[in-house]
């Protein structure tokens, strides 16, 4: 058969450990037999990031800005143990954090729903997408331990040298801690536009939630920027699309989410999104069944799995032991990128292929063939646990 042609390459970001192994198998078994795959390849494995002083990560993000669509394998963010294990020059930053900062993107995470795996919240019959702001707050914080009998102030010096001071606390009786967090209007606006655009793409309602009743300046500023952008740029588009945007308090949003059936996008500040995306993933069944896409306001997309590099399975694989590692989210990273590339380039065959590969993946699980983690969750009567590669081969048969 003639292979499906691509006109513009994807940016391919390879990764680490077990997901790097799966990455290679997915390409060999599920994509390359059918697609004349064109990629601009970047090795984001920890060894090569160390060799290039992390320049490869920056290059891959800039390539994404050039080509518009990227697909990324899971990568190691090193801690002290990893620095020793890999003999690193330094404790390199998270590749995801670097890429997010360069693309100025918002992360959207959506669970993959299959028959046999029932969410812990039984009313959730449709996926809930978490839109997480990926800049600032405690992830760019400054913090300090404070001795007793200290006075702590927030000090801002403007361009003319004028100071504005606000008391944080008088630590007159006890030692304590303080923390300074920030955000910038341009990033908040990008967060809003990315979320509004994604809602229009998905034709789903969009919720946004903060705690502006308590944080009357910081969180309220988020609310105001979102409201202004919606009213001036998106209100008419949302009305024409028949979808809704509304703002509510984060605690009210949690109550609404629990009672809902799903099927909408829930936008959260950085920390809220970090926590809620893991909560939603777990409630739907598994982090390995969670897609993730970074979307920039100017229309760049970077697809990846929501989970890590599956270190424990990788050590088993190196020892020659059989693994049963869930590859679904990594497959869906590829299908998401291929579909978007096809949409942008007008290649209906490529879009159809991505859809068929997702359908074949879901059908394999619903036919009872699955990896060990899904076997523990699935309520199907006739189910069979298979190893990592045999799961991919079973998908290939259905594809």
N, C-alpha and C positions, 0 to 999 in steps of 0.2 A: 504494500500500500504506500501511496505517497504521503509524506508527513505534512502536518499542518505547519504552514509558514508563519514566521514572525518577521515584522518589518523593523521594529525598534527593540533593542536589547533590554532585558531586565537587569537591574543591579543585583548581583548575587553576593550575599554576605555569609560566608561559611563560618562555622562555629566550633564548639568544643565537645569532647567526650562522647557520650552515647548518642546525643543528637547529631553529632557530626557523622557518625557511622550510619545512622538512619537517613540522614540527608543524602548521602551517596546512594543508598539503596533505593530511595524514592525516585531519584532521577533515573537510575538504571532500569528499574522495574515498571514505573508508572508513567513517566513523562517522555523520556528520550525515544522509546519505541514509536511514539505517536506524534511528537512535536519536534520540529527542527529548531531545537532550543538555542536561543541567542541570549547570552548573558555577558555582562561585564563583571568579572569575578574579583572579589576581594576576600582575602583570608583573614577573618577576624578571630582565628584561633589564638589562644593566649600566647603561644610561643612566638607567632609572627607579630602580634601586637607589641610584644616586648622587644623583638628585633628591630622594629621600625619606630620605637618610642611612641607607640600608639598613633603614629601618623596615618596608618592604614584605615583606622576608624574614621578619622577626619576626611580622608579621601573618599571613603565609601559614602559618607553623608553628602559630600559635595557632588558625587556622581548621581546620587538620588535626586538632587536638585536639577541636575542636567537632564536626566532621562525620565523623571517623574514617578517611576515605580520601582520598588526594591522588595526583595524577599530575604529575610534574615533568619539564620539558624541561631539556636540558643547559645549564649556565650557565658564564660566564667567572669564574674566580677571578683577579683582576688581579695582575700583577707590575708592575715599574717601567715596562716598555715599554707596558703597557696603560693605566697611569695617564696617560702622556703621550698615547697614541693617543686615549683617550676624554675627556681633560681632566678627570680625576676629582678630587674634593675630597680623597680619601685612598685608600690601598690597602685597599679593603674586604676583609673576611674572606670565606672560602669560604662561599657560601650553604648548601652541604651540611653544613658543620661547624656552622653556626648552627642549622639545622633539627634536626640530630641531637642537639645539646645540649638544645634545648627539648623534643623528643619523648622524650629519653633512650632512643634506639632502637639496635637492632642491625641491621647491614646484611647482607642475604643476597644473594649473587650466584650465578647459575646459568647455565651455558651452554645455548644453544639448539642442538639436534642435528638435522641434516638429512642425508639420503642424498647421497653424493657428496663430502662433506667428512669425511675420516677423521682422527680425533685423532692427534697425534704419538705418543701412548701407545696402541698398538693394542688393548690390553685394555679401554680405557675405552669401554664400549658404553652406559653410562648416565651421566647428568649428575652431576657432583659440585658440591654447593652449598657455598660458603664463607660461614660466619657470622663477620663481623668485628666485634669490639668497637669502638665508635666514640667512646671517650672515653679521654683520659689517655695515659700512657706518654710516648714522645718527642714526641707531638703537643701536649703541654702542658708541655714540659720547660723547665728553666732550665739554661743552660750557660755555661761560662766558660773563657777561656784562663788558664793558670797559669804564673807566672814560676818560674825555678829557685830552689831553696832556700825553697820555700813548703811549708807544711803545710796540708792540706785536710781538713776534718772535716764530717760530717753532724751538724747540731744541731737538736734538737727541743725547743721550749719549751712546756710544758703550761699549762693554764688557771691554775695557781697560780704560774707563773713558774719552775718547776723545769726545769732543762736536762738533756737526755740527749745525750751526745756519742759519736760513733763515728768513728774515723780512716778516711778514704778513702785517702789516700796521702801520704807524705813525698816531695816532689819535690826531693830533695837533689842530684841529679846532672843533671837535665834539666828543661827546661820541659815543659808538657803541657796537657792539657785535662780538665775534669770536667763532669759532667752530672747534674742532679737530675731524677728523674721521680717521678710519683705516680699513684695511683688512689684511688678511694673505694669503700667497701663497698656503698653504695647503687647505684652504677653497675655494679659487678661482679654484684650480685644481679639487677639489671635485665637485664643481658647473659645471665645464666643462664636467667632465666624466659622471656625472648623466644625464646631458642634452644630450650628445652624445648617451649614452646607451638608454635613453628614446626614442630618435628619431629613433634608430634602432628597438626598440620594436614596435613602432607605424608605422614604415615605412613611416615617414613624413620628409619633408625638415626642416632644423633647421636654424633659423636666430639668430644672436647675435648682439647687438647694445649697444654702449656707446657713449661718447663725447670726444674721444681721441684727437681731433684737439684743444680743449680748455684745457682739463686736460691731459697735455702731459706726465706726469709721472704716476699719479694715474690710470686714465682710460686706458691709453696706456698699463699699466702693465697687466690689465685684458685681453686686446686684444692679447698681446704677449703670455701669458700663454695658452690661448685658441688655438692660432695658432700652438704653439709647440705641444700641446697634440693631436690636430687634425692630424697634419702631421705625427707624429711618431706612433700614436696608432689607429687612426680611419679612415684615408683617404681611405685605401683599403676597409675597411668594408662598408663605405658609397658608394663607387663606385660599389661594388658587390650588394648592396641593391638597387641601382638605385635612391638614394636620395642625396640631396645637402646640404652642409653647407656653409654659407657665412656670412661675417661680414660687417656691414655698420654702419654709424652714426645714433644715435637715432632719429634725426629729419628726416633723409632720410627714416628710418624704418617706422616712423609714416605715412609719405606720401605713402609709398608702401602698408602699411596695409590697409589704407582707400580705395585704388584703387583695392585691391585684392579680390579674391573670398573666401579666407580662406583656411583651410586644411593644416596648417603647425604649427610649434612650434616656438614661439618668446621668446628667452631668454633675460632677463633683469637683471640689477643690482637691489639691494634690494629695493631702493626707487622707481625706474622706474617700477619695477614689482608690487609693492604695488599699485601704481596709475593705471597702464595700465590694471591690472587684473580687477579692479572695472569698468574701462571704458569699457572694452570688455564685461564684464558681463551685464552691463546696456544696452549696445548697442544691445546685443543679446536678451534682454528682462528682465531678473531678476537674482539677485544674488542667489535666491532660486533654480535656474536652472543651477547651476555651480558646477562641481565636483572639488575635490582637492585631490591630492595625493603627499605625501612627499616621495621622492626617494633618498636613500643614494647611494654613488658610489660603495659600496660593496654589493648592491642588497637587501636592506631592504625597505619595503613599508608600509606607514601608510596612510590610506584612511579616508577622512572626508568630510563633507559638507563645502562649502566655506563661509557660513553665520554664524550668531551668534545664541544665545539661544532663540530668539523671546520672549523677556521679556514681552512685552505688552500683547501678547496672553496668556502667562502663568498666569498673574494676572487675566485675564478674566476666564481662566480655573479654577483657585482656587476659584473664586466667583461663580462657577457653571454655567457660561455663555457659550454659544456655540462658538467655534472657527472654523475658516476655514484656517488652517495653512498648507502651502506647505511643503510636506515631500519628494519631489522628490530627492533633492540633498542628503538627508540622506539615502534614499533607495539606491541610486547609490554608496554611500560610502560602504554600505554592499555588493552590487553586485561586486564592484571593488575588495574588499578584498576577497570575496569568489572565484571570477574568478582567481585571482592571486594565492590563496592557491591551487586551483584545477590545475592550470598550473604547479606550482612548484612540486606538489605531483603526477602529472599524473592522475588526477581524471577527466575524460572527463564529467561524469555526473554532477559534481559540476560546471564545466565551463558552460555546457549547461543550468543548472538551473539559473545561474547568468544572462546569456544572455536572457533567457525566462522572467525572472522577469523584466529586463529593457524593453523588448518589450511590456510586459503587462502594464507597467507603462505608456509608451508613447502612446500605443493604447487607454488607458483609457482617456487620455487628448484629443487625436485626435477624439475619439468618442463623445466628448463634455462634459465629466464629469470632473470637475476640481475645485480647491480651488479658493477662492475669488480673490487673486492676479492675477492668470492666466486668470480668467474671464474678468478682466479689460483690459488685453493685447490681448486676443485671438480674431481673426477676424472670427472665425467660426460662422455660422448663428444659429445653434441649439446647445446651450451650457447651462449647468446646474451647478450652484454653489452648492457644497456640503460641509458638515462640515469635520473636520479633519479625524475622524475615518471612516466616510462613504466613503471618497476618498480611504482610504486603503482597505476597503471592496470591492469597485468597482474594484480595481486592483486585489484583491484576486479572484474575479469571473473570470476575464480574464486569470489569471495565471492558 
